[in-house]
Amino acid sequence: MIRLALVVTLMMLASAGTAQDDILQGALEEALGVTSDETLDNNGGEIVEQAIPDVVALGTGAVLRGLDKVDGQITDMTLPNGMVAEIGRLSVELIECRYPADDSAVDAYALLTIRDIATSNVLFSGWMLASSPALNALEHPRYDVWVLRCKTE
């Protein structure tokens, strides 16, 4: 699970700029102990085909879920990229959602900005992973927000 989080984080950073691609690829290879064309399987340590997606695709939006911890109300919302929605006292802005191009059903990650409506304070700003929501989570005493998947249509 930690290896997956590391891989996804490095993929996100690598997609931010091509000047850093070689450095990030080297860091990824060093962290996994393999070359870019191979990776280790979980069973015997034998080398298998590359499991790291080569290309990420930009989704048209994302499906997010919000939880009000006080009354237990769950809110699902579909947001297009660049749009804002409200969950209770929070304003959630989806900047963009990305996913591995070869499989849109797994490992979606979204760039979110979450603000308190009353104070306009930013409570969360960054990438949130659908497969590991606790890795980079909103820290709020009343609300939880997490990414379910990207929209591809």
VEXDREN-2710 file (C-alpha; in Angstrom, 1 decimal):
% VEXDREN-2710
k/r/px/py/pz
1/MET/0.0/0.0/0.0
2/ILE/2.9/2.4/0.8
3/ARG/4.5/1.4/-2.5
4/LEU/1.3/2.3/-4.3
5/ALA/1.1/5.7/-2.6
6/LEU/4.7/6.4/-3.4
7/VAL/4.2/5.5/-7.1
8/VAL/1.0/7.6/-7.4
9/THR/2.7/10.6/-5.7
10/LEU/5.7/10.3/-8.0
11/MET/3.4/10.0/-11.0
12/MET/1.5/13.2/-10.0
13/LEU/4.8/15.1/-9.5
14/ALA/6.2/13.8/-12.8
15/SER/3.1/15.0/-14.7
16/ALA/3.6/18.5/-13.4
17/GLY/6.7/19.2/-15.5
18/THR/8.9/17.5/-18.0
19/ALA/12.2/19.0/-16.6
20/GLN/11.8/16.9/-13.5
21/ASP/10.8/13.6/-15.2
22/ASP/14.3/12.1/-15.2
23/ILE/14.9/13.0/-11.5
24/LEU/11.5/11.6/-10.5
25/GLN/11.9/8.5/-12.6
26/GLY/15.3/7.8/-10.9
27/ALA/13.7/8.3/-7.5
28/LEU/10.9/5.9/-8.4
29/GLU/13.3/3.3/-9.6
30/GLU/15.4/3.7/-6.5
31/ALA/12.4/3.4/-4.2
32/LEU/11.2/0.3/-5.9
33/GLY/14.7/-1.1/-6.5
34/VAL/14.0/-1.7/-10.2
35/THR/14.4/-0.2/-13.6
36/SER/11.6/1.7/-15.4
37/ASP/10.7/-1.3/-17.5
38/GLU/10.2/-3.7/-14.6
39/THR/8.8/-4.0/-11.0
40/LEU/8.7/-6.6/-8.3
41/ASP/5.7/-8.7/-7.6
42/ASN/4.4/-9.2/-4.1
43/ASN/4.8/-12.9/-3.9
44/GLY/8.3/-14.0/-4.5
45/GLY/10.3/-10.9/-5.4
46/GLU/10.6/-12.0/-9.0
47/ILE/10.7/-9.3/-11.7
48/VAL/7.6/-8.9/-13.8
49/GLU/6.3/-6.5/-16.4
50/GLN/6.0/-2.8/-15.5
51/ALA/2.9/-2.2/-13.3
52/ILE/3.3/1.6/-13.2
53/PRO/1.0/3.3/-15.7
54/ASP/2.8/5.2/-18.4
55/VAL/0.2/7.7/-19.1
56/VAL/-2.4/9.5/-17.0
57/ALA/-5.6/10.9/-18.5
58/LEU/-7.5/13.9/-17.4
59/GLY/-11.1/13.2/-16.4
60/THR/-14.0/15.6/-17.1
61/GLY/-14.9/15.7/-13.5
62/ALA/-15.1/13.6/-10.3
63/VAL/-17.5/11.9/-8.0
64/LEU/-16.9/13.0/-4.4
65/ARG/-18.5/11.9/-1.2
66/GLY/-19.0/14.0/1.9
67/LEU/-19.9/12.9/5.4
68/ASP/-21.3/15.1/8.2
69/LYS/-20.0/13.3/11.3
70/VAL/-22.6/14.9/13.6
71/ASP/-25.8/13.7/11.9
72/GLY/-24.3/10.9/9.8
73/GLN/-25.6/12.4/6.5
74/ILE/-23.7/11.3/3.4
75/THR/-23.7/13.4/0.3
76/ASP/-22.5/12.2/-3.1
77/MET/-21.8/14.8/-5.7
78/THR/-20.6/14.9/-9.3
79/LEU/-18.4/17.9/-10.1
80/PRO/-17.0/18.9/-13.4
81/ASN/-13.4/20.2/-13.4
82/GLY/-13.2/23.8/-12.2
83/MET/-16.6/23.8/-10.4
84/VAL/-17.5/24.4/-6.7
85/ALA/-20.1/22.6/-4.6
86/GLU/-21.1/22.9/-1.0
87/ILE/-21.2/20.2/1.6
88/GLY/-22.7/21.6/4.8
89/ARG/-20.4/24.5/5.8
90/LEU/-17.7/23.6/3.4
91/SER/-17.0/24.8/-0.2
92/VAL/-15.3/22.1/-2.3
93/GLU/-13.6/23.1/-5.5
94/LEU/-12.5/20.4/-7.9
95/ILE/-9.6/21.7/-10.0
96/GLU/-9.0/18.5/-11.9
97/CYS/-9.2/14.8/-11.7
98/ARG/-6.7/12.3/-13.2
99/TYR/-6.6/8.5/-13.6
100/PRO/-4.4/5.9/-15.3
101/ALA/-5.2/6.0/-19.0
102/ASP/-5.4/2.2/-19.3
103/ASP/-7.9/1.8/-16.5
104/SER/-10.2/4.6/-15.4
105/ALA/-11.8/2.5/-12.6
106/VAL/-8.7/2.5/-10.4
107/ASP/-6.4/5.0/-8.7
108/ALA/-8.2/8.2/-9.5
109/TYR/-6.7/11.3/-7.8
110/ALA/-8.2/14.8/-7.7
111/LEU/-6.8/18.2/-7.0
112/LEU/-9.1/19.9/-4.5
113/THR/-9.4/23.1/-2.6
114/ILE/-11.8/22.9/0.4
115/ARG/-12.7/26.1/2.3
116/ASP/-14.8/27.0/5.3
117/ILE/-17.7/29.0/3.9
118/ALA/-18.1/31.3/7.0
119/THR/-14.4/32.3/7.2
120/SER/-13.1/31.5/3.7
121/ASN/-10.1/29.8/5.3
122/VAL/-8.6/27.1/3.2
123/LEU/-8.9/23.8/5.1
124/PHE/-7.4/21.5/2.4
125/SER/-5.5/22.2/-0.8
126/GLY/-3.9/19.4/-2.7
127/TRP/-4.2/16.0/-4.3
128/MET/-6.6/13.4/-2.8
129/LEU/-6.3/9.7/-3.8
130/ALA/-9.4/7.6/-4.3
131/SER/-7.6/4.4/-3.4
132/SER/-6.0/5.9/-0.2
133/PRO/-8.2/8.7/1.1
134/ALA/-6.4/8.8/4.5
135/LEU/-3.0/9.4/2.8
136/ASN/-3.8/13.1/2.2
137/ALA/-7.1/13.8/4.0
138/LEU/-9.2/16.7/5.0
139/GLU/-8.6/17.3/8.7
140/HIS/-12.0/18.7/10.0
141/PRO/-13.8/17.9/13.3
142/ARG/-17.3/17.7/11.6
143/TYR/-16.8/16.8/7.9
144/ASP/-15.0/14.2/5.8
145/VAL/-14.7/14.6/2.1
146/TRP/-13.1/12.0/-0.2
147/VAL/-12.8/11.1/-3.9
148/LEU/-14.6/8.1/-5.3
149/ARG/-13.7/8.2/-9.0
150/CYS/-13.1/10.4/-12.0
151/LYS/-15.7/11.0/-14.6
152/THR/-14.6/10.2/-18.1
153/GLU/-17.6/11.4/-20.1
END
